């Protein structure tokens, strides 16, 4: 079953950010930093999520991006 990818959220610039992203941004605890378009950073709301290559989306833990950010599919460890 495929899940839709989730858009990245903007990083914060407050010093209380628990997950540093680059030199100036941060994400809240329980989130993951993803490289966004133009070299900036975005926050994925899933700590173990996977960042999509489109630089705008991410997928939940246990899934991976497909078609450059158009969908998420379950990871199959038996296919590695």
PEFEN-V21488 format. One record per residue. N is the residue number from 1. RES is the residue in one letter. OMEGA is omega in whole degrees, -180 to 180 (none if undefined). BURIAL is + if it has 9 or more other C-alpha atoms within 8 Angstrom, else -. Layout:
BEGIN
n = (N,N)
res = (RES,RES)
omega = (OMEGA,OMEGA)
burial = (BURIAL,BURIAL)
END
This chain:
BEGIN
n = (1,2,3,4,5,6,7,8,9,10,11,12,13,14,15,16,17,18,19,20,21,22,23,24,25,26,27,28,29,30,31,32,33,34,35,36,37,38,39,40,41,42,43,44,45,46,47,48,49,50,51,52,53,54,55,56,57,58,59,60,61,62,63,64,65,66,67,68,69,70,71,72,73,74,75,76,77,78,79,80)
res = (X,X,X,X,X,X,X,X,X,X,X,X,X,X,X,X,X,X,X,X,X,X,X,X,X,X,X,X,X,X,X,X,X,X,X,X,X,X,X,X,X,X,X,X,X,X,X,X,X,X,X,X,X,X,X,X,X,X,X,X,X,X,X,X,X,X,X,X,X,X,X,X,X,X,X,X,X,X,X,X)
omega = (-179,176,177,176,-178,178,175,177,-179,175,176,177,180,-177,-180,179,-174,-179,-179,178,-180,-175,-171,-177,176,176,177,175,-179,177,179,176,175,176,-179,179,177,178,178,-179,174,-180,173,-177,180,-178,-179,-179,177,-179,179,-177,179,180,-178,-175,172,-179,-180,176,179,177,180,-180,175,177,175,177,180,-179,177,176,-179,175,179,-178,-180,180,-179,none)
burial = (-,-,-,-,+,-,-,+,-,-,+,-,-,-,-,-,+,-,+,+,+,-,-,-,+,+,+,-,-,-,+,+,+,+,+,+,+,-,-,-,+,+,+,+,+,+,+,+,+,+,+,+,-,+,+,+,+,+,+,+,+,-,+,+,+,+,-,+,+,+,+,+,+,+,-,-,-,-,-,-)
END
